[in-house]
């Protein structure tokens, strides 16, 4: 089951999302708003199934209006350890989601929120779950290896030829990166932390992909087109 999480940052338009990432929304997806992210639902043509948050970014009147519509709500204390987006992800997992798309996680005035949202991809509860931060200009996922059986992890990277794909190692770096369908291939190679070797690769096949033997790798994709 897919869950859409609406965070409070910039989401872009529905037309822009559909054009950049065809098929991003599944027909039976549940939609969970993280506090002020509820304001995005109508413009995206989405019906809220759940609202989660402390209410500090949505405002009292919009919160009351939302309550009047009958949308289920989980109101938490403002003083808490988790962000509203983290709580929304937890709610999606509690409801059985195995594919989570997070909108509104990257844009907005708070760079610290954007960095924290990228960090949420490493939540232990998301292990084995496909979690994506999505914006019309970017798609981010985390690949963690080894797999539960100790083997390399494979990730498909479908998309338009000419699209940008950047591979950004986390922590101390990653080992055993192999790619296919990208202009600048890697063959069981390391990407250490620091150097920007994985930046700005280019998709040359619509069915590109990678495998990773060890470490955590942020995959950043852009629909921007470059000649390989």
Secondary structure as UniProt FT lines:
FT   STRAND          2..6
FT   HELIX           14..20
FT   TURN            22..23
FT   TURN            27..28
FT   STRAND          30..34
FT   HELIX           35..40
FT   HELIX           41..44
FT   STRAND          50..53
FT   TURN            56..58
FT   HELIX           60..68
FT   TURN            69..70
FT   STRAND          73..75
FT   HELIX           84..94
FT   TURN            95..96
FT   STRAND          99..103
FT   HELIX           111..119
FT   HELIX           120..122
FT   HELIX           124..126
FT   TURN            127..128
FT   STRAND          130..135
FT   TURN            136..137
FT   STRAND          138..145
FT   TURN            148..149
FT   STRAND          153..158
FT   TURN            161..162
FT   STRAND          163..169
FT   TURN            171..172
FT   STRAND          173..180
FT   STRAND          189..192
FT   TURN            197..200
FT   STRAND          201..203
FT   STRAND          207..212
FT   STRAND          214..225
//
